[in-house]
């Protein structure tokens, strides 16, 4: 198993414990922020990640996919002024979320390290940033969240959608864990902890969605 003092990749706490060894891969749990995560020694390669992402079929016009994304867009739109400027971070090959937000009257930029690697988008500031089904892929969550926070204007929002982990007894058979590109697993408590540690406010309008607001 990994050493007991391996820092949590989400909050850098050293208070972690062994969670499970599954199919030769070691997972740990943070006792501070409540995240679960894969030992970085077992992270997939970029090539393996890219091959897995190519299997996803996120069609912009798929009504089922749009209903899925509406879990995030509906509560987010209720909090945004008309014409807000946003970034779809980790947009993937089919940026359906950005299309939905544009249709609602907002300006959208795109960034994805594989499918939209326009680093100019990372040099801007935004009223909101969306991360839908992205945070679980972060190999370095502390750095990723620091980058996102720096781009959000005062009063702005970081909107995260990821499948909340709730039951350690079902972890081994959990479909979300079985995706080889998923390396960090968040609980509602994890995202509330992060918001509190940043001095931000956290709303959880429904399961698997957290809206974190930077103070004015």
C-alpha positions in Angstrom: 0.0 0.0 0.0 1.1 3.6 -0.4 2.9 5.2 2.5 0.6 6.6 5.2 2.0 10.1 4.8 1.2 10.4 1.0 -0.5 13.8 0.8 -4.1 14.1 -0.3 -4.1 15.4 -3.8 -7.2 17.6 -3.1 -6.2 19.4 0.1 -2.6 18.2 0.7 -3.5 16.9 4.2 -1.3 14.1 5.5 -4.1 12.6 7.5 -5.1 9.8 5.0 -5.8 6.1 5.3 -5.8 3.1 3.1 -9.2 2.5 1.5 -8.9 -0.5 -0.8 -6.7 -2.4 -3.2 -8.7 -3.2 -6.3 -7.3 -5.0 -9.3 -3.8 -4.2 -8.3 -4.5 -0.5 -7.8 -4.4 1.3 -4.4 -6.9 3.8 -3.2 -6.8 6.0 -0.2 -9.2 8.3 1.7 -8.5 11.7 3.2 -9.8 12.1 6.7 -9.7 15.9 6.4 -11.5 16.8 3.2 -13.2 13.3 2.8 -11.9 12.8 -0.8 -11.1 9.3 -2.1 -8.3 8.9 -4.6 -6.1 6.6 -6.6 -2.5 6.3 -5.7 -0.7 8.5 -8.3 1.6 5.6 -9.1 -1.4 4.1 -10.9 -2.6 7.1 -12.9 -3.3 6.3 -16.5 -1.0 7.7 -19.2 -2.1 10.6 -21.4 -2.4 8.2 -24.4 -4.7 5.8 -22.4 -6.8 8.8 -21.3 -7.1 10.1 -24.8 -8.2 6.7 -26.1 -10.9 6.4 -23.4 -12.2 9.9 -24.1 -12.6 9.1 -27.7 -15.2 6.5 -26.7 -17.5 9.1 -25.2 -20.4 10.2 -27.4 -21.4 13.7 -26.1 -23.6 14.9 -28.9 -24.6 18.5 -28.7 -28.1 17.7 -30.0 -28.7 14.6 -27.9 -31.7 15.4 -25.7 -30.7 12.9 -23.0 -27.3 14.4 -22.7 -28.8 17.9 -22.6 -31.1 16.8 -19.8 -28.1 15.4 -17.9 -26.2 18.7 -18.3 -29.3 20.7 -17.1 -28.6 19.4 -13.6 -25.9 22.0 -13.6 -27.1 24.6 -16.1 -30.5 25.1 -14.5 -29.3 26.2 -11.0 -26.3 28.0 -12.5 -28.4 30.1 -14.9 -30.6 31.1 -12.0 -27.6 32.8 -10.4 -26.0 34.5 -13.4 -26.8 38.0 -14.8 -27.6 38.0 -18.5 -24.6 38.2 -20.7 -22.1 36.8 -18.2 -18.8 35.6 -19.6 -17.9 32.0 -18.9 -15.3 29.3 -19.6 -16.2 25.6 -20.2 -13.1 24.1 -18.7 -12.5 20.5 -19.9 -15.1 20.9 -22.6 -14.2 17.7 -24.4 -14.8 17.0 -28.1 -18.5 18.0 -28.1 -19.0 21.2 -26.0 -22.7 20.8 -25.5 -22.7 22.7 -22.2 -21.2 25.8 -23.8 -23.8 25.6 -26.6 -26.6 25.5 -24.0 -25.1 28.5 -22.1 -24.6 30.5 -25.3 -28.3 29.9 -26.2 -29.2 31.3 -22.8 -27.4 34.6 -23.6 -23.9 34.1 -22.2 -20.5 34.4 -23.8 -18.5 31.2 -23.6 -14.8 30.3 -24.1 -13.5 26.8 -24.3 -10.5 25.0 -22.9 -9.6 21.3 -23.0 -6.0 20.1 -22.9 -6.7 17.5 -25.6 -9.6 18.8 -27.7 -9.4 22.6 -27.3 -5.9 23.4 -26.1 -6.2 27.2 -26.5 -4.1 28.5 -23.6 -5.1 32.0 -24.4 -8.4 31.1 -22.7 -6.5 30.5 -19.5 -5.2 34.1 -19.5 -8.6 35.7 -19.2 -11.0 36.3 -16.3 -14.5 35.1 -16.1 -17.9 35.5 -14.4 -18.2 31.8 -14.1 -16.3 28.6 -15.0 -17.9 25.2 -15.5 -16.3 21.8 -14.9 -18.8 19.1 -15.8 -17.5 15.6 -15.4 -13.9 17.0 -15.3 -12.7 17.3 -11.7 -12.5 13.5 -11.3 -9.9 13.5 -14.0 -7.5 16.0 -12.3 -4.1 14.5 -11.6 -3.2 17.5 -9.6 -6.4 18.9 -8.1 -4.7 21.5 -5.9 -3.0 23.1 -8.9 -6.1 22.8 -11.1 -8.4 24.4 -8.5 -5.8 27.2 -7.9 -5.8 27.9 -11.6 -9.5 28.1 -11.8 -9.9 30.3 -8.7 -7.5 32.8 -10.1 -9.6 33.2 -13.3 -12.9 33.8 -11.5 -13.9 37.4 -10.9 -15.1 38.6 -7.5 -18.7 37.4 -7.1 -18.2 34.8 -9.8 -19.0 31.1 -9.8 -17.1 27.8 -10.1 -19.7 25.2 -11.2 -18.7 21.6 -10.7 -20.6 18.5 -11.6 -19.1 15.1 -10.6 -20.6 12.0 -9.3 -20.4 12.3 -5.5 -18.9 9.3 -3.8 -21.1 8.2 -0.8 -20.5 4.5 0.2 -17.1 3.0 0.7 -18.7 -0.5 0.9 -19.7 -0.2 -2.7 -16.5 1.5 -3.9 -15.0 -1.5 -5.6 -18.1 -2.1 -7.8 -19.0 1.6 -8.4 -19.2 2.4 -12.1 -17.5 5.7 -11.6 -14.4 4.1 -10.2 -14.2 1.6 -13.1 -13.5 4.4 -15.6 -9.7 4.3 -15.8 -9.5 8.1 -16.3 -11.2 8.8 -13.0 -8.6 9.2 -10.3 -10.2 11.5 -7.7 -13.6 11.0 -6.1 -15.3 13.8 -4.3 -18.0 13.9 -1.7 -20.3 16.8 -1.0 -18.3 17.3 2.1 -15.1 17.6 0.1 -16.4 20.5 -2.0 -17.8 22.2 1.0 -14.4 21.8 2.7 -12.6 23.3 -0.3 -15.0 26.3 -0.4 -14.6 27.0 3.3 -10.8 26.7 3.0 -10.8 29.3 0.2 -13.2 31.6 2.0 -15.9 31.0 -0.7 -19.6 30.1 -0.4 -20.8 26.6 -1.5 -24.3 25.8 -2.8 -25.3 22.2 -3.5 -28.6 22.5 -5.4 -28.8 18.8 -6.1 -26.7 15.6 -5.9 -23.5 15.7 -7.9 -23.6 19.5 -8.4 -21.7 22.1 -6.4 -21.7 25.9 -7.1 -18.8 27.6 -5.4 -19.0 31.4 -5.3 -16.0 33.7 -4.9 -16.8 36.6 -2.4 -17.1 40.2 -3.7 
